[in-house]
Amino acid sequence: MAMDTDDLEPRRPTLAAPPNLEVMSVGDLEHYITQLEAEIARARAMIEAKGGAKTAAESVFRKG
């Protein structure tokens, strides 16, 4: 039986459907923006951390 190589690929997370902004109050919209900005900051910090780990790993394997 042949193996499906798609099963070996890491799955990207699916994002939840965005909320209906038309029904949100101004206060709710401001709170939503604050939450989004916090999540963006968290993602940027993870990118930075992963970049640092990659740099450290490359330095170990770098040829003389």
Sequence and secondary structure as in RCSB ss.txt:
>XXXX:A:sequence
MAMDTDDLEPRRPTLAAPPNLEVMSVGDLEHYITQLEAEIARARAMIEAKGGAKTAAESVFRKG
>XXXX:A:secstr
    GGGGS           GGGS HHHHHHHHHHHHHHHHHHHHHHHHHHHHHHHHHHHH   
